[in-house]
Amino acid sequence: MKIGKALKEIRLNLGLSQAKMCEGIIQRPFYALVESEKSGIGAESLIMILIKHEVDIDYFFNLVKDAYVTPEDRADQLLQNKMEYAVNSKNINAINFYEKEISTVATDEILKLRARVTAAYFANQLDELNNDLITKIYKKFDKEEWTRCTSLLRLLANTMPLWEYNRLTSLMKHLLHTIERRKVTSELMMERYIRILENYLVSCYDRKKYKDKNQKVFIDKVFEYLIKNTASFHFMIYRLHAYYMKALFEDDRITAKNIIKSLEKYGYGKAIVSWPKVEL
């Protein structure tokens, strides 16, 4: 929905009149034009209204974003969603199908890179990817700004198995240092960072790096950050995943088994299908 319609929906949910919704910010007649989509609204006024009524900005963004994307971007997003569903369910045939479709019709270069590496990973064909593609991925992370770029964070998450370990760890140290120094106020961005860090733990586990004392120091810092920043209910599944990974690293199979059994018992089996599996 567009901004005006979203504002109206929020206002009605809050039980406010138009005058109360915009009081002290803009005039009611002008606000009425905004709601009816006969006029736009300045960014500063919009933010002031949202803050005044304690409306989560990420929530508002998600309400309106689909109304303002291009048809090409919308088509890319749909393909991305289908690929993510195939990956989460580990449907190899669907992964290969959507990788081919993305490579043919998608306009987003980063989405194409992600899909290519994902398909190769699930087919155990990472070694067959050409050096030009790998170099192209590496170059995307030459700039400092990558830690704020959503598409590059997704690219890193999807291509971790491809990275040489020391190079990957250098990136992760930079990321952890950056987000510890920067106050992350967006819950959505925090979730993205948490997912990246947890993907890194899985990559370390797959490569058996926890047994290396030199690598263990940084891995423990990642665990510490995750446990500290996943206390809210919204992040509970990530917190449990961190504890599960820690149990795997420490070869504590009883704890790992209990975590899995508890989640399956309470209906979270589908949410953990992509977690590393071990003989419990």
N, C-alpha and C positions, 0 to 999 in steps of 0.2 A: 504494500500500500504506500501511497505518497505521504509526504510530511503532514499535510493538512489533515488527512484522514486519520493518521496515526495520533496526532495531537488530540483530535476529537475523541477517539477511542479511549485514550488515557484519561482525558478530562472526565468523560462519563463514568469510567471505572472509579475515579476518585470522588465522584459525586459533586463536582464543582460547576459553577456557572462559567460562562465565557469571561465575565468580568473578573471573577476570582482567579481564573487560570492565568490571566495576563496582567493582573493588578501590579502596578508599580514598574512595569517593564515596557509594554506597548499599550496603545489605546484599544478599547474593546471593539470598536467598528473595524479597525484594521485587522485585529485578531480574527474577527468573524470572516473576513475575506480570506485569510490564510487557511482557516478550517475548511472553507468551501472551495479551496484551491483556485481562487480568483486572484490571489496575490502570493508572492513568495515571502520568505521571512529571512532576515539577516542571521548569520551564524551566531553572533553574540547574543541576540535576543532569544534565539532558540535554546542555546545552552543555558541562559539565565532562567528560562521557564522550566527546563528539565531539572536544573539544580534546585530551584525554588520548591518544587514538588517532589524532590528526592526520587526522580525517575532515573534508573540506571541507564547510562548513555549507551553501553553495549547492547542493552535490551532494545532501546529505541533504534539503534543502528540496524539491528537484525530485523526489526519491523519494516523498515523502509528500504533496505538495500536492494531488494529485488526489483523495485520500481525504477531504479536509476542505473541499472547495468545495461550494457549493449546486448543485442541478441547473440553476438559472438561470445561474449563473456558468459552469458547465461547458458549457452550450449556447452562451453568448456566446464562450467560448474557442474552441470548435470553429468557429464562424462566422469568428472573427478569423483562425484558422489557414488556413481556406479562402480568405479574402480575400487574405492575405499570399502564399499560393501563386500565386493568380491574378495578383497584382501582379508578383511575381518573374519569372513567365513571360510577362508582358505580354499576358495573354489578356483582351482587352477585353470579349468577351461574358460571360466568367465574372465579371469585375469588376462589370459592370452587374447580373448576376443576383444576386450575393451582396450588393451594395449594397441592392437592393430587399428581399432577405430580412432583412438586418440592420435596415433601417428599419422592417420589419413586426414582427419577433419578438424582437429583442434588447432586453435590459433596461438595458444600459449606455449612458448618454447620450453619453459620450465616444467609445465605439466607433461609435455612429451618426454623430457629427460626422466622425470619421476616414473612415468609409466614404463619406459624402456628398462630401467634398472630394476623396478619391482618385478616385472615379468621374468627377467633374467635370474633374479634371486630365487624365485619360486621354482624355476626350471633347473636350478643348480648350474647356471651358465654364466655366472659373473666373469669367469676367466675368459669368456669368449667376446666380451665387450671390447670394442676397439679403443686404442689409446686416445684418439681424437675426442671421443665422447667423454672419456674420463678427464682429459685436460680441460674440456669445456666446462665440466662440472666444477673442477677445482678453481677455475678462474672466476666463477661466480662469487667466490668468498674472499676475493682479494681486497674488497673494500670494507672499511670499518662498519658501515651502515647495515651490514647483513644481519646483525642481531636484532634489528627493528623491522626487517622485511618479512612479512608473513609467507610469501611464496618461497623465499630462500630457506626459511626455517622448515617448511614442508619438504623442500628438496633435500636438505640435510637429513631429515628424519628418514626419508625413503632411500637414501643412498649410503647410509652408514656402513653396510657390509662391504661396500666397494672401496672405502677409504683405507689407505695405509694407516696402521694403528697410531703411530706417533703423530702423523699429520692430523688425524681425527682428534686425538687427545689435546693437541695444541689448540684446535678450534674450541673444544669444550672448555678448556681452562680459560680461554678468552671470554667465552659466553658466561661462565659461572662468575668470573670476576666482574663482568659488566653488569649482570643483573643483581649481584650483591651490592654493588656500588650505587646502582640506580634504583630508586624506589618504584617498584612495579605496582601501579595503582589499578590497572585494568585486569579484572579477573580472567578475561579472555586471553590476554597476552601471557598472564601467569600460567594458565593452563597449557599454552603452547610451549613455554619454556620447560614446564614439568614433563611434558611428553617427550621433548627432545632429550632431557637428562635421563629419563627412564629408558628410552631407546638406546642411549649410550651404555647404560648398565647391561642391557641385553647383549649388545655388541661385545662388551668386555667379557661377559659370561661365555658367549659362543667361542671367543678366542682364548678362554682360560687365563685371562690376565690377572684375576684376583690372587692367583698363586704367586705372582711376582710382587715382592715386597715394595719395590720402587713404585709400581703402579697402584698398589693398594692404598697408599697415602691419599692420592687424589680421588680414587673411587670412594673412599670413606667420606671425603668432603662432599661428594655428590649425594651420598646417602644422608649425611647430616642436613644438607640444604633441603632435600626432599621431605624428610620427616618434619623439619621445622615449618615448612610452608604448605603442608597438606592437612592441617588440623581441621579445616572447615569441612562441613558435611559434603559440600559440592565436590571436594577433591578426595573423598574417602577412598574411592576405588584406586586412585593413584597411590595413596598412602599404603593400602594393603598390598599393592603391587611392589612397592619399595621394600616392605617387610618380607614379602615372598622372595624377591631377588636376593635380599640379604641372607635369608635362610639357605638359598641355593649356593651362594658364594661360600658360606660357612659350612656347607655340607650338612646342614641341620634338616634332614629329610622329614623328621617328625613335625616340626613347625610348618614346613612347606606343605606337607600333606594335610595338616589341620586347616590351613588357610584355604586351600582348594576345596576341601570337603565342606567347610562352612559356607563358602560362596555358592557352591553348587546346591547345597541344601536350601538356601534362601532365594534360589531362582536367578543367580547371576552367572550361570554356566556359559551363556553366549558372550557375556562381557569379557570372559577370560580365555576364550578359545585361542587367541593369538599369543598367550603367555608361553614362555619356554616350558617344554614338557620334559620331565625326568622320570625315571623309574622310581616310583614311591613305594 
